[in-house]
Amino acid sequence: MRLLRTPDDRFSDLPDFDFEPRYAELVDLHGGVIRVGYVEAGPEDGPPVLLLHGEPTWSYLYRKVIPVLADAGLRAIAPDLVGFGRSDKPGDMVDHTYQRHVEWMRAFAFDVLDLTDVTLVGQDWGGLIGLRLVAENPDRFARVVAANTGLPTGDTDMPELWHKFRDAMENAQVIDVGRFVQSGCQTKLSEEVRAAYDAPFPNEMYKAAPRAMPSLVPITPGDPASAANRAALKVLSELNKPFLVSFSDGDPITAPWGLELRGSMRGARELEHPTITGAGHFLQEDAGGRLGEVIARFVRS
């Protein structure tokens, strides 16, 4: 597997992101070593909260959430998915599979950090990966927060808007990551913030993961990941762990998944599921402080 590593100077002077970078080395299923970047804040003995981002962002997306969790006495851990942020980037699209991304995050959270009693916070691909982790390693988790995410099986079609996004990511000669993030926000991002989202990708060679991820979402019942996702949904629906659904009010792509999760998860019953108002798909960017408060209150309750 051909791995690329973004030069460190690309991450200098990022606005509102002065967390010290940390690194973990994973052994891939095929024997290679992959470096995963992450940031962490809060007491080391605090309840761990695993913050998983989506496509095409990185842990920078959680910069407004992390301080709220740390101030509440929680241990906030935000890794960069492989192919994003400071993590190593497999340079060929074929190196990215749904199962590999699940395994990479499993190895990070459990083989390296040995986390237990974890609260998962998953948004976008952070939920597609994180919900699989919960279903396949339930003893490691205490609770779940699903935010603008779900676990598609291909049994129902994705919205037309998502298909346009997939086509753009696969076929655009140049992917403007900052512009794509802006399109999923209701607030206007500064040029400096848009540049921070572009930072992990010096040129198109580094963007195999953003290009590949949409094609890994199951859109037909026979997709390679469909059976595993169906099995995970069955486990999750019967799991007796608190399951909070906190979606924004401005995400046309994932909104149906929120209703589905509220109605099908045993752990979601009898909980109040707060809606984050005035926020788009990337609710951490639009309303990170409010999302952080929701998460902290949920863990502490």
Secondary structure as UniProt FT lines:
FT   STRAND          3..4
FT   HELIX           8..11
FT   TURN            12..13
FT   TURN            15..16
FT   STRAND          22..27
FT   TURN            29..30
FT   STRAND          33..41
FT   TURN            44..45
FT   STRAND          48..52
FT   TURN            55..56
FT   HELIX           59..62
FT   TURN            63..65
FT   HELIX           66..71
FT   TURN            72..73
FT   STRAND          75..79
FT   TURN            82..83
FT   TURN            85..86
FT   STRAND          89..90
FT   HELIX           93..95
FT   HELIX           98..106
FT   HELIX           107..112
FT   STRAND          118..122
FT   HELIX           125..136
FT   HELIX           138..140
FT   STRAND          141..146
FT   HELIX           160..171
FT   HELIX           177..183
FT   HELIX           191..198
FT   TURN            199..200
FT   HELIX           204..206
FT   HELIX           208..216
FT   TURN            221..222
FT   TURN            224..225
FT   HELIX           226..238
FT   STRAND          243..245
FT   TURN            252..254
FT   HELIX           255..264
FT   HELIX           266..268
FT   TURN            269..270
FT   TURN            277..278
FT   HELIX           283..300
//
